[in-house]
Amino acid sequence: MPIRILDPGLVAQIAAGEVVERPASVVKELVENALDAGASRIEVEIEGGGRRRIRVADDGSGIPAAEVPLAFARHATSKLSSVEDLFRVTTLGFRGEALAAIAAVARVTCRTRAVGEDLGVELRIEGGRILAQRPLARPPGTEMIVEDLFFNTPARLKFLKGEGAERRQIDLWITRYALAYPHVHFVLRHNGREIFSLPAAREPRHRLAALYGAELADALLEVSEEADGVQVYGWISPPGIDRPDRQELVFFVNGRWVQDRMLPAAVLQAYHTLLPSGRYPWVFLWVKLPPERVDVNVHPAKIEVRFRDPDGLFRAVQRAVHRALRESTPVPVFQAAEIPVRATEFPARPVPMPSEDLAGEPAEERASPGLPPLRVIGQIQARYIIAEGPDGLYLLDQHAAHERVLYEALQAQRQQGPLPAQPLLQPVLIDVLPEEMSLLEENRGLLEELGFRIEPFGPRTVRLQAVPAVLSAEAILSVFQDLLLDLQESRRPVEGALEAQLIRSICKRAAVKAGQVLSVEQMQHLVRALERCAMPWACPHGRPTILRFPIGQLARQFGREE
């Protein structure tokens, strides 16, 4: 095949693929342009997860009428004038590719009026071609409407995920920029419904309270340190307030949300020994440094950056976080506490202990999987159950064992239908993020099958009216947090995998805890129920439930020969 110059339209579509990966990419670029224009109010409206329509309107400086067509040309920008400017970027956008890339794969309407001009302009573009331009009377600022995204590249359209998944990505970007720019009023609407309206806040902590709740915002520790031209400030959670994932390790570098590996590593190093294994803090940190010391030109979408002195920045972030922890938490706390959420009081119920029929059928109708009959002797430190078997001593982890018992019981009940639900005497109100609200709505049917009855109660609050019957009152909020995490990580191709993970999370929170004193009768019930399990050797998460110490081994430890 001979070498030839590509068609300009094809070149534009290829270039667009580097910048516009999905609807959230369009929203990100347009919001960044609005912020660079000095907007004090930004409205984002989405239809069909962004595939059908995206509207971003701002009250910024606008685009001069004579420059509007040029704004949609490739490599056209007002933010760079020389090669040197590329190495000291102070704006969010600078490549001159965003508008051209968006216009190449969508139908775009631009309405804008520059400050100081009497009339604005309306420009309509389709697939990179200008269709019409006319004068327009409107307030200063810019309104961008992007419709039928990827209408001329159907192959790329097929790679988009469902409306809910695309909507969550948009929610995430808007939430991040609302945090980064608390002085800007952000409004977000999906399909005509307002998700949130965040008026300008005097300081980032107020914006944190608006997005995550006052309880969490008030509990965060302030970080503030400056040295060698690097300023690190923001808020982190104290030991005892943590999460099961890295989702809220949030970093802004010179006002830009970045997804970097080094910055989270520096923070987690500062938390060393202060958090349980598998738990992560809430972190919202702003890093400011001279623009020539950070390269934002390493990724087409500008979500990754490169630092001139990464080791020095690592030390600066680690030192700032460590100092905040040391000064605010003099005594390390190793016991995890639940993430605070706003909730009403609900009735307490005793933690359910296994009974003779917990596994769904009488003991005599179930075949023993291999565990011998065990005689309960006692309990060690309210964590482990000691039992005697015909061939030695057995040690049971009471939490892991109860998890296994509950898991097999609930799986057996699911074979018969929905899990039993326990209505709450007083519903629980819980604040959620916009993307979490979408997840709950998408999976409402499955959650009801598992015993959860959840209803929207405002744009960012849900009302929990019923929970699986095995849950205690103390476990409701923690299992709800685990549930949200499971839904966020539910990209599992195997059918039924999400349901199994949700059931595992229910069992984890419903099972008896380490440190809970059990009566002899309760220990006997638990051991009997574990004996009837099909897989008694490990909990649903893979941890061992029971250890055996053979008689011969015990005898040798005491110098005896058997």
PyMOL commands that set and color helices and strands:
alter all, ss='L'
color gray80, all
select helices_A, chain A and resi 8-19+23-36+48-50+65-71+83-87+98-104+154-158+163-180+204-212+214-219+262-270+291-293+310-328+363-365+398-416+434-442+444-449+473-488+497-510+520-531+551-557
alter helices_A, ss='H'
color red, helices_A
select strands_A, chain A and resi 41-47+53-58+107-113+120-126+129-136+141-147+185-190+193-198+221-227+230-236+249-253+256-258+283-288+294-295+306-307+375-380+384-389+392-397+421-431+453-456+461-468+546-550
alter strands_A, ss='S'
color yellow, strands_A
deselect
rebuild
show_as cartoon
